[in-house]
Amino acid sequence: MRARLMGAAVAAMLAVAVPNAARAQSPADFYKGKTVHFLVGTSTGGGFDTYARLLAPYMSKRLGATVLVENKPGGSHMVAMNAVWNATPDGLTLDIAPGEGAVLGKLLGEPGVRFDLTKFPIVARVNSAPRVLIINPKLPYRSLADILKADKTMVLSFAGKTDGASDTGTVFCHAVKMKCKALIGYPSSKEFTMAAMRGESDGTVLTEDSAARFSENDQLRPIVVTGRDRSAMMPNVPTVFEAVKVDDEGAWWLDFRDDVRKLGRLLVTTPGTPADRLAYLRTVLKEIETDPKVMKDFEDKGNPLSYGEPDEMAAIIARLLGGSISDERLKQIDYVITQKYYGG
């Protein structure tokens, strides 16, 4: 009898202890009181940095953690992406990454890419927005047709060769047969935009939120949206297809780049992160990004959210990197993005 009572007592203790241990290891409990390192691959003040700093307080509140935004500029975001790739796989390091630049970097075999994008755990897409060619308002051009008619070589400022803005710009120039020269080396979108405002360059390419912000008070002049769809934030700016006649080959280039554009700004974490923590992070970010109050807050600040499901983003990456683009076309893409507009 005594043995049976002791056995029952031990069983009861185990029955209580096991659920408590399980609860102690739950993702929600794991994040409480922890520090989450939120990496940004640019210096402060650019679009990526702005989104990270707007998201951080909401993430801190939902996770019960301290979310620290840490800027790691360099290599067109590749320094930050390499850092999160090599971080401890505990779900405590995140990066707001350029899905577009990362895909193109892989397609073009850039040496700075030391990760496999298809294996990056995607938490959410934060934003994807149409891009706008925007120029210094002191230039006499009011439309793309004006620029093409003048046969002007447009000097466009960017960060690196695959920073999202630069590759959009070079593909755009190639597609519409606009004479261009790409000027790179600026640490973030803020700096290369300021270069256009100062007249160091003739213009640049910005996401709609940044373009809308810098076009206020005629700081910069929007010319065209580089894809087929008009910008919701700048509805009066025509698309390139509305502004000029684009031939079939040019349309392929513009459509290819716009497909890449759909990846936008991706929130990623380290490969090997426990599945339950990754699932929890995905749930938290989806709740944040689709919360009407949060969405309005971002919109009021001129930085709209555009949530994207992780599986949908992964499917786009797999399609673009899965061999659907011919070797000959890849050579053409490499030439246009990394060589054609960087000479002389």
C-alpha positions as a Python dict, from the first residue, in 0.01 Angstrom:
ca = {
    (1, 'M'): (0, 0, 0),
    (2, 'R'): (278, 235, 99),
    (3, 'A'): (462, 166, -228),
    (4, 'R'): (146, 226, -426),
    (5, 'L'): (90, 558, -249),
    (6, 'M'): (447, 668, -315),
    (7, 'G'): (415, 568, -679),
    (8, 'A'): (93, 764, -713),
    (9, 'A'): (255, 1067, -553),
    (10, 'V'): (551, 1052, -791),
    (11, 'A'): (317, 1016, -1089),
    (12, 'A'): (117, 1315, -973),
    (13, 'M'): (432, 1522, -935),
    (14, 'L'): (545, 1425, -1286),
    (15, 'A'): (203, 1507, -1430),
    (16, 'V'): (234, 1858, -1287),
    (17, 'A'): (602, 1900, -1368),
    (18, 'V'): (586, 1801, -1735),
    (19, 'P'): (321, 2058, -1836),
    (20, 'N'): (505, 2326, -1636),
    (21, 'A'): (831, 2241, -1818),
    (22, 'A'): (652, 2250, -2150),
    (23, 'R'): (500, 2586, -2063),
    (24, 'A'): (841, 2718, -1957),
    (25, 'Q'): (978, 2633, -2302),
    (26, 'S'): (693, 2786, -2501),
    (27, 'P'): (798, 3051, -2755),
    (28, 'A'): (593, 3319, -2580),
    (29, 'D'): (773, 3253, -2252),
    (30, 'F'): (1109, 3225, -2427),
    (31, 'Y'): (1093, 3578, -2567),
    (32, 'K'): (979, 3748, -2245),
    (33, 'G'): (1265, 3955, -2107),
    (34, 'K'): (1503, 3865, -2391),
    (35, 'T'): (1688, 4106, -2621),
    (36, 'V'): (1611, 4076, -2993),
    (37, 'H'): (1875, 4216, -3226),
    (38, 'F'): (1701, 4376, -3525),
    (39, 'L'): (1964, 4433, -3796),
    (40, 'V'): (1941, 4693, -4071),
    (41, 'G'): (2184, 4681, -4362),
    (42, 'T'): (2199, 5059, -4410),
    (43, 'S'): (2291, 5362, -4203),
    (44, 'T'): (2022, 5551, -4011),
    (45, 'G'): (1759, 5753, -4188),
    (46, 'G'): (1689, 5540, -4495),
    (47, 'G'): (1372, 5352, -4580),
    (48, 'F'): (1481, 5019, -4431),
    (49, 'D'): (1595, 5188, -4110),
    (50, 'T'): (1267, 5379, -4082),
    (51, 'Y'): (1058, 5063, -4113),
    (52, 'A'): (1271, 4881, -3856),
    (53, 'R'): (1240, 5163, -3604),
    (54, 'L'): (865, 5188, -3656),
    (55, 'L'): (822, 4811, -3613),
    (56, 'A'): (1050, 4773, -3309),
    (57, 'P'): (812, 4917, -3044),
    (58, 'Y'): (523, 4700, -3164),
    (59, 'M'): (744, 4394, -3164),
    (60, 'S'): (871, 4474, -2815),
    (61, 'K'): (518, 4501, -2684),
    (62, 'R'): (392, 4181, -2847),
    (63, 'L'): (701, 3975, -2765),
    (64, 'G'): (765, 4115, -2419),
    (65, 'A'): (1125, 4160, -2529),
    (66, 'T'): (1367, 4446, -2582),
    (67, 'V'): (1404, 4495, -2957),
    (68, 'L'): (1727, 4676, -3046),
    (69, 'V'): (1766, 4819, -3396),
    (70, 'E'): (2129, 4783, -3501),
    (71, 'N'): (2264, 4937, -3822),
    (72, 'K'): (2520, 4728, -4012),
    (73, 'P'): (2571, 4912, -4343),
    (74, 'G'): (2786, 4769, -4618),
    (75, 'G'): (2777, 4565, -4934),
    (76, 'S'): (2425, 4674, -5031),
    (77, 'H'): (2280, 4501, -4720),
    (78, 'M'): (2498, 4193, -4759),
    (79, 'V'): (2697, 4263, -4439),
    (80, 'A'): (2377, 4250, -4233),
    (81, 'M'): (2240, 3947, -4417),
    (82, 'N'): (2563, 3757, -4370),
    (83, 'A'): (2555, 3848, -3999),
    (84, 'V'): (2205, 3711, -3942),
    (85, 'W'): (2290, 3403, -4151),
    (86, 'N'): (2581, 3325, -3917),
    (87, 'A'): (2408, 3422, -3591),
    (88, 'T'): (2311, 3176, -3319),
    (89, 'P'): (1991, 3006, -3446),
    (90, 'D'): (1778, 3100, -3148),
    (91, 'G'): (1532, 3342, -3309),
    (92, 'L'): (1686, 3643, -3134),
    (93, 'T'): (1849, 3793, -3445),
    (94, 'L'): (1635, 3938, -3724),
    (95, 'D'): (1715, 4139, -4035),
    (96, 'I'): (1500, 4361, -4253),
    (97, 'A'): (1646, 4245, -4580),
    (98, 'P'): (1614, 4352, -4945),
    (99, 'G'): (1450, 4047, -5099),
    (100, 'E'): (1504, 4199, -5440),
    (101, 'G'): (1874, 4271, -5402),
    (102, 'A'): (1935, 3934, -5240),
    (103, 'V'): (1772, 3747, -5530),
    (104, 'L'): (1962, 3949, -5787),
    (105, 'G'): (2285, 3908, -5594),
    (106, 'K'): (2238, 3532, -5610),
    (107, 'L'): (2142, 3535, -5980),
    (108, 'L'): (2448, 3742, -6059),
    (109, 'G'): (2684, 3542, -5839),
    (110, 'E'): (2803, 3840, -5636),
    (111, 'P'): (3103, 3751, -5415),
    (112, 'G'): (2958, 3931, -5112),
    (113, 'V'): (2665, 3688, -5096),
    (114, 'R'): (2772, 3420, -4848),
    (115, 'F'): (2433, 3269, -4784),
    (116, 'D'): (2166, 3060, -4955),
    (117, 'L'): (1859, 3278, -4985),
    (118, 'T'): (1631, 2978, -5038),
    (119, 'K'): (1723, 2858, -4689),
    (120, 'F'): (1665, 3186, -4506),
    (121, 'P'): (1361, 3150, -4275),
    (122, 'I'): (1124, 3428, -4383),
    (123, 'V'): (918, 3579, -4104),
    (124, 'A'): (711, 3820, -4318),
    (125, 'R'): (725, 4068, -4598),
    (126, 'V'): (709, 4414, -4447),
    (127, 'N'): (655, 4627, -4752),
    (128, 'S'): (659, 4612, -5129),
    (129, 'A'): (597, 4927, -5322),
    (130, 'P'): (610, 5056, -5679),
    (131, 'R'): (930, 5240, -5767),
    (132, 'V'): (946, 5588, -5911),
    (133, 'L'): (1209, 5759, -6126),
    (134, 'I'): (1259, 6092, -5955),
    (135, 'I'): (1486, 6379, -6069),
    (136, 'N'): (1631, 6709, -5957),
    (137, 'P'): (1363, 6977, -6014),
    (138, 'K'): (1619, 7219, -6161),
    (139, 'L'): (1636, 6999, -6469),
    (140, 'P'): (1405, 7116, -6752),
    (141, 'Y'): (1232, 6779, -6799),
    (142, 'R'): (871, 6719, -6700),
    (143, 'S'): (825, 6376, -6851),
    (144, 'L'): (1013, 6069, -6965),
    (145, 'A'): (941, 6171, -7323),
    (146, 'D'): (1121, 6502, -7256),
    (147, 'I'): (1431, 6318, -7131),
    (148, 'L'): (1437, 6077, -7424),
    (149, 'K'): (1384, 6356, -7676),
    (150, 'A'): (1671, 6557, -7527),
    (151, 'D'): (1901, 6254, -7557),
    (152, 'K'): (2031, 6347, -7212),
    (153, 'T'): (2261, 6110, -7022),
    (154, 'M'): (2100, 6089, -6681),
    (155, 'V'): (2340, 6042, -6389),
    (156, 'L'): (2155, 5839, -6126),
    (157, 'S'): (2284, 5794, -5769),
    (158, 'F'): (2258, 5469, -5572),
    (159, 'A'): (2420, 5268, -5292),
    (160, 'G'): (2549, 4956, -5470),
    (161, 'K'): (2487, 4765, -5790),
    (162, 'T'): (2205, 4551, -5649),
    (163, 'D'): (2054, 4771, -5379),
    (164, 'G'): (1703, 4753, -5521),
    (165, 'A'): (1708, 5108, -5649),
    (166, 'S'): (2016, 5072, -5872),
    (167, 'D'): (1915, 4751, -6047),
    (168, 'T'): (1565, 4888, -6101),
    (169, 'G'): (1722, 5201, -6247),
    (170, 'T'): (1964, 5021, -6479),
    (171, 'V'): (1698, 4778, -6601),
    (172, 'F'): (1465, 5074, -6658),
    (173, 'C'): (1729, 5265, -6857),
    (174, 'H'): (1794, 4958, -7071),
    (175, 'A'): (1425, 4886, -7128),
    (176, 'V'): (1335, 5237, -7246),
    (177, 'K'): (1671, 5302, -7417),
    (178, 'M'): (1750, 5601, -7196),
    (179, 'K'): (2112, 5713, -7175),
    (180, 'C'): (2226, 5669, -6816),
    (181, 'K'): (2527, 5659, -6588),
    (182, 'A'): (2502, 5495, -6245),
    (183, 'L'): (2687, 5660, -5957),
    (184, 'I'): (2726, 5429, -5655),
    (185, 'G'): (2891, 5434, -5312),
    (186, 'Y'): (2631, 5608, -5099),
    (187, 'P'): (2563, 5427, -4766),
    (188, 'S'): (2183, 5444, -4777),
    (189, 'S'): (1883, 5567, -4973),
    (190, 'K'): (1886, 5886, -4768),
    (191, 'E'): (2235, 5974, -4888),
    (192, 'F'): (2184, 5891, -5254),
    (193, 'T'): (1856, 6082, -5250),
    (194, 'M'): (2029, 6383, -5096),
    (195, 'A'): (2287, 6357, -5374),
    (196, 'A'): (2009, 6404, -5628),
    (197, 'M'): (1872, 6698, -5433),
    (198, 'R'): (2217, 6862, -5417),
    (199, 'G'): (2274, 6812, -5788),
    (200, 'E'): (2556, 6558, -5749),
    (201, 'S'): (2337, 6339, -5966),
    (202, 'D'): (2039, 6406, -6189),
    (203, 'G'): (1809, 6175, -5997),
    (204, 'T'): (1750, 5829, -5858),
    (205, 'V'): (1484, 5561, -5817),
    (206, 'L'): (1282, 5544, -5495),
    (207, 'T'): (997, 5340, -5350),
    (208, 'E'): (666, 5523, -5359),
    (209, 'D'): (676, 5617, -4989),
    (210, 'S'): (1020, 5777, -5018),
    (211, 'A'): (935, 5934, -5354),
    (212, 'A'): (619, 6088, -5211),
    (213, 'R'): (812, 6226, -4914),
    (214, 'F'): (1090, 6380, -5121),
    (215, 'S'): (859, 6520, -5388),
    (216, 'E'): (692, 6741, -5129),
    (217, 'N'): (770, 7109, -5184),
    (218, 'D'): (929, 7010, -5516),
    (219, 'Q'): (1245, 6877, -5348),
    (220, 'L'): (1258, 6618, -5626),
    (221, 'R'): (1036, 6572, -5930),
    (222, 'P'): (863, 6236, -5993),
    (223, 'I'): (869, 6131, -6359),
    (224, 'V'): (730, 5777, -6397),
    (225, 'V'): (650, 5460, -6205),
    (226, 'T'): (884, 5189, -6336),
    (227, 'G'): (621, 4909, -6355),
    (228, 'R'): (270, 4857, -6490),
    (229, 'D'): (72, 4971, -6184),
    (230, 'R'): (38, 5329, -6068),
    (231, 'S'): (137, 5423, -5715),
    (232, 'A'): (-150, 5452, -5467),
    (233, 'M'): (48, 5724, -5288),
    (234, 'M'): (127, 5916, -5609),
    (235, 'P'): (-172, 5846, -5835),
    (236, 'N'): (-95, 6129, -6074),
    (237, 'V'): (243, 5989, -6173),
    (238, 'P'): (212, 5783, -6494),
    (239, 'T'): (360, 5439, -6539),
    (240, 'V'): (639, 5389, -6791),
    (241, 'F'): (393, 5201, -7013),
    (242, 'E'): (163, 5505, -7012),
    (243, 'A'): (444, 5755, -7063),
    (244, 'V'): (614, 5606, -7369),
    (245, 'K'): (579, 5316, -7614),
    (246, 'V'): (769, 5014, -7479),
    (247, 'D'): (862, 4736, -7721),
    (248, 'D'): (829, 4365, -7633),
    (249, 'E'): (1190, 4326, -7529),
    (250, 'G'): (1170, 4632, -7307),
    (251, 'A'): (848, 4501, -7155),
    (252, 'W'): (1022, 4172, -7065),
    (253, 'W'): (1289, 4360, -6872),
    (254, 'L'): (1040, 4581, -6689),
    (255, 'D'): (813, 4287, -6602),
    (256, 'F'): (1108, 4075, -6485),
    (257, 'R'): (1224, 4349, -6250),
    (258, 'D'): (873, 4412, -6121),
    (259, 'D'): (834, 4042, -6038),
    (260, 'V'): (1150, 4067, -5830),
    (261, 'R'): (1011, 4387, -5676),
    (262, 'K'): (722, 4195, -5519),
    (263, 'L'): (965, 4052, -5263),
    (264, 'G'): (1019, 4398, -5122),
    (265, 'R'): (1152, 4431, -4768),
    (266, 'L'): (1166, 4090, -4601),
    (267, 'L'): (1201, 4016, -4232),
    (268, 'V'): (1426, 3711, -4196),
    (269, 'T'): (1595, 3521, -3915),
    (270, 'T'): (1875, 3265, -3883),
    (271, 'P'): (1854, 2920, -4047),
    (272, 'G'): (1808, 2651, -3783),
    (273, 'T'): (1584, 2864, -3563),
    (274, 'P'): (1351, 2626, -3373),
    (275, 'A'): (1030, 2572, -3570),
    (276, 'D'): (803, 2673, -3283),
    (277, 'R'): (983, 3006, -3237),
    (278, 'L'): (976, 3074, -3610),
    (279, 'A'): (603, 3000, -3619),
    (280, 'Y'): (550, 3229, -3320),
    (281, 'L'): (748, 3513, -3482),
    (282, 'R'): (543, 3473, -3799),
    (283, 'T'): (218, 3490, -3604),
    (284, 'V'): (330, 3797, -3411),
    (285, 'L'): (445, 3986, -3722),
    (286, 'K'): (129, 3901, -3912),
    (287, 'E'): (-82, 4028, -3622),
    (288, 'I'): (121, 4349, -3611),
    (289, 'E'): (125, 4416, -3985),
    (290, 'T'): (-245, 4344, -4040),
    (291, 'D'): (-369, 4533, -3733),
    (292, 'P'): (-577, 4824, -3872),
    (293, 'K'): (-449, 5063, -3603),
    (294, 'V'): (-89, 4974, -3675),
    (295, 'M'): (-144, 5002, -4050),
    (296, 'K'): (-293, 5348, -4005),
    (297, 'D'): (-1, 5454, -3788),
    (298, 'F'): (243, 5351, -4060),
    (299, 'E'): (37, 5513, -4333),
    (300, 'D'): (12, 5837, -4136),
    (301, 'K'): (390, 5840, -4118),
    (302, 'G'): (418, 5782, -4493),
    (303, 'N'): (549, 5426, -4461),
    (304, 'P'): (265, 5189, -4555),
    (305, 'L'): (279, 4824, -4460),
    (306, 'S'): (227, 4556, -4723),
    (307, 'Y'): (224, 4221, -4542),
    (308, 'G'): (328, 3917, -4742),
    (309, 'E'): (291, 3554, -4637),
    (310, 'P'): (626, 3376, -4583),
    (311, 'D'): (527, 3082, -4806),
    (312, 'E'): (429, 3316, -5089),
    (313, 'M'): (760, 3500, -5067),
    (314, 'A'): (952, 3171, -5056),
    (315, 'A'): (768, 3056, -5369),
    (316, 'I'): (873, 3369, -5561),
    (317, 'I'): (1235, 3318, -5454),
    (318, 'A'): (1225, 2952, -5554),
    (319, 'R'): (1080, 3041, -5894),
    (320, 'L'): (1340, 3311, -5967),
    (321, 'L'): (1633, 3104, -5845),
    (322, 'G'): (1509, 2767, -5965),
    (323, 'G'): (1652, 2775, -6316),
    (324, 'S'): (1359, 2927, -6507),
    (325, 'I'): (1583, 3200, -6650),
    (326, 'S'): (1810, 3085, -6933),
    (327, 'D'): (2187, 3114, -6912),
    (328, 'E'): (2189, 3356, -7205),
    (329, 'R'): (1933, 3579, -7037),
    (330, 'L'): (2130, 3566, -6711),
    (331, 'K'): (2436, 3694, -6897),
    (332, 'Q'): (2229, 3981, -7033),
    (333, 'I'): (2092, 4062, -6687),
    (334, 'D'): (2443, 4058, -6541),
    (335, 'Y'): (2570, 4294, -6810),
    (336, 'V'): (2285, 4542, -6777),
    (337, 'I'): (2287, 4554, -6396),
    (338, 'T'): (2658, 4535, -6320),
    (339, 'Q'): (2842, 4674, -6622),
    (340, 'K'): (2650, 4867, -6887),
    (341, 'Y'): (2596, 5189, -6691),
    (342, 'Y'): (2916, 5196, -6482),
    (343, 'G'): (3177, 5283, -6742),
    (344, 'G'): (3350, 5613, -6794),
}
